[in-house]
Amino acid sequence: MDLTVFLAVLAAAVMHAGWNVMVKLRLDRFLSLFLIQGIMGVMGLAMLAVFPFPAPASLPYCLTSGALHLGYNLFLARSYRTGDLSQVYPIARGAAPLLTLVVSWFAVHEDIGLRGAIGIAVLVGGIWLVSLAGRRAVRLDGMTLFFALGTSVFIAAYTIVDGLGGRISGSP
């Protein structure tokens, strides 16, 4: 893996974990998510100054991704209202790669390959193992589980839509 790609992925992971902690804190969750998304929007606009504008064929994917991200944010905020970070995060992030794999493989006919499947299994297993280490005697209620799993569905959906849109954008 190229060092630049590795550093970008590492930076994304740190930012991602940071905003999940920020949303879980006792701040106004909607305001936190609004600020996070606003900052990301400004970063996206700044990137348009450096990179070519995506092809018009990819714009429906951009709009769909925006709607899916809205659903993701609403479900994530609701999950954290009643669920602990150590419960919600592993469910949402641990189930999403599996859903993405299944849908990509069956619906989009993506060739995952053995190495890709092993990578996803290691990722999911790692997330679930981390959740076991942080487990407490906190009971997970049905609504929190519903919204955490719903969050993973939105993650898988926007991941697939973003991948498809990026491929036809001419400027991933």
C-alpha positions as CSV (number, residue, x, y, z in Angstrom):
1,M,0.0,0.0,0.0
2,D,1.2,3.4,-0.9
3,L,2.4,5.6,2.1
4,T,0.0,8.4,1.1
5,V,-3.0,6.1,1.0
6,F,-2.0,4.5,4.3
7,L,-1.7,7.9,6.0
8,A,-5.0,9.0,4.5
9,V,-6.7,5.9,5.8
10,L,-5.1,6.3,9.2
11,A,-6.2,10.0,9.4
12,A,-9.7,9.0,8.4
13,A,-9.8,6.4,11.1
14,V,-8.7,8.9,13.8
15,M,-11.2,11.5,12.6
16,H,-14.0,8.9,12.5
17,A,-13.3,7.6,16.0
18,G,-13.1,11.3,17.2
19,W,-16.5,12.3,15.9
20,N,-18.1,9.2,17.3
21,V,-16.8,10.0,20.7
22,M,-17.9,13.7,20.2
23,V,-21.4,12.6,19.3
24,K,-21.6,10.3,22.4
25,L,-20.5,13.0,24.8
26,R,-23.2,14.9,26.7
27,L,-23.3,17.6,24.0
28,D,-26.3,18.2,21.8
29,R,-26.0,15.3,19.4
30,F,-27.8,16.9,16.6
31,L,-25.7,20.1,16.9
32,S,-22.5,17.9,17.0
33,L,-23.5,16.0,13.9
34,F,-24.5,19.2,12.1
35,L,-21.1,20.8,12.9
36,I,-19.2,17.7,11.8
37,Q,-21.2,17.5,8.5
38,G,-20.7,21.2,7.9
39,I,-17.0,21.0,8.3
40,M,-16.9,18.0,6.0
41,G,-18.9,19.9,3.5
42,V,-16.5,22.8,3.6
43,M,-13.6,20.3,3.1
44,G,-15.4,18.8,0.1
45,L,-15.9,22.3,-1.5
46,A,-12.2,23.0,-0.9
47,M,-11.3,19.8,-2.7
48,L,-13.3,21.0,-5.8
49,A,-10.7,23.8,-6.0
50,V,-8.0,21.3,-6.4
51,F,-9.6,18.3,-8.2
52,P,-11.8,18.3,-11.3
53,F,-15.6,18.5,-10.9
54,P,-17.2,15.0,-11.0
55,A,-19.0,13.9,-14.2
56,P,-22.7,14.8,-14.3
57,A,-23.6,11.1,-14.4
58,S,-22.3,10.8,-10.8
59,L,-24.5,13.6,-9.4
60,P,-27.4,11.3,-8.6
61,Y,-25.0,9.2,-6.6
62,C,-23.9,12.3,-4.7
63,L,-27.5,13.2,-3.9
64,T,-28.3,9.6,-2.9
65,S,-25.2,9.5,-0.7
66,G,-26.2,12.7,1.0
67,A,-29.7,11.3,1.8
68,L,-28.1,8.1,3.1
69,H,-25.6,10.1,5.3
70,L,-28.6,12.0,6.7
71,G,-30.2,8.7,7.7
72,Y,-26.9,7.4,9.1
73,N,-26.5,10.5,11.3
74,L,-30.0,10.4,12.6
75,F,-29.8,6.7,13.4
76,L,-26.3,7.1,15.0
77,A,-27.5,10.0,17.2
78,R,-30.5,8.0,18.3
79,S,-28.3,4.9,19.0
80,Y,-26.1,7.0,21.3
81,R,-29.1,8.5,23.1
82,T,-29.7,5.2,24.9
83,G,-26.7,3.0,24.0
84,D,-23.2,3.0,25.3
85,L,-20.4,3.8,22.9
86,S,-18.9,0.3,23.6
87,Q,-22.1,-1.3,22.5
88,V,-23.3,0.9,19.6
89,Y,-20.0,1.4,17.8
90,P,-19.1,-2.3,17.4
91,I,-22.6,-3.2,16.3
92,A,-22.8,-0.4,13.7
93,R,-19.2,-0.7,12.4
94,G,-18.9,-4.4,12.8
95,A,-22.0,-5.3,10.9
96,A,-21.5,-2.7,8.1
97,P,-18.6,-4.5,6.3
98,L,-20.5,-7.7,6.3
99,L,-23.6,-6.1,4.8
100,T,-21.4,-4.2,2.3
101,L,-19.7,-7.5,1.3
102,V,-23.0,-9.4,0.8
103,V,-24.8,-6.6,-1.1
104,S,-21.7,-5.8,-3.2
105,W,-21.2,-9.5,-4.1
106,F,-24.9,-10.4,-4.8
107,A,-26.4,-7.1,-6.1
108,V,-23.5,-5.3,-7.7
109,H,-21.6,-8.4,-8.7
110,E,-18.4,-7.1,-7.2
111,D,-15.5,-9.6,-7.2
112,I,-14.4,-9.6,-3.6
113,G,-11.8,-12.4,-3.8
114,L,-10.4,-14.5,-1.0
115,R,-8.0,-11.7,0.2
116,G,-10.8,-9.2,0.4
117,A,-13.0,-11.6,2.3
118,I,-10.2,-12.4,4.7
119,G,-9.6,-8.7,5.2
120,I,-13.2,-8.1,6.0
121,A,-13.3,-11.0,8.4
122,V,-10.2,-9.7,10.2
123,L,-11.7,-6.2,10.4
124,V,-15.0,-7.4,11.7
125,G,-13.4,-9.8,14.1
126,G,-11.1,-7.1,15.4
127,I,-14.0,-4.7,16.0
128,W,-16.0,-7.3,17.8
129,L,-13.0,-8.4,20.0
130,V,-12.4,-4.8,21.0
131,S,-16.1,-4.6,22.0
132,L,-15.7,-7.6,24.3
133,A,-12.7,-6.0,26.1
134,G,-14.8,-2.9,26.9
135,R,-18.0,-4.8,27.8
136,R,-19.7,-3.8,31.0
137,A,-22.8,-4.9,32.7
138,V,-24.9,-2.6,30.6
139,R,-28.0,-4.0,29.1
140,L,-28.7,-3.4,25.4
141,D,-32.3,-2.5,24.8
142,G,-34.2,-3.5,21.7
143,M,-34.6,0.1,20.3
144,T,-30.8,0.8,20.7
145,L,-30.1,-2.5,18.9
146,F,-32.6,-1.5,16.1
147,F,-31.0,1.9,15.6
148,A,-27.4,0.5,15.8
149,L,-28.2,-2.1,13.2
150,G,-30.0,0.5,11.2
151,T,-26.9,2.6,11.3
152,S,-24.9,-0.3,9.9
153,V,-27.4,-0.6,7.0
154,F,-26.9,3.1,6.2
155,I,-23.1,2.7,6.4
156,A,-23.2,-0.2,3.9
157,A,-25.6,1.6,1.6
158,Y,-23.6,4.8,1.4
159,T,-20.4,2.8,1.0
160,I,-21.8,1.0,-2.0
161,V,-23.4,4.2,-3.5
162,D,-20.1,6.1,-3.0
163,G,-18.1,3.4,-4.6
164,L,-20.4,3.2,-7.7
165,G,-20.6,7.0,-8.0
166,G,-16.8,7.4,-7.6
167,R,-16.2,4.9,-10.4
168,I,-18.3,6.9,-12.9
169,S,-17.3,10.4,-11.6
170,G,-14.2,10.6,-13.7
171,S,-12.6,12.2,-10.6
172,P,-12.8,9.9,-7.6
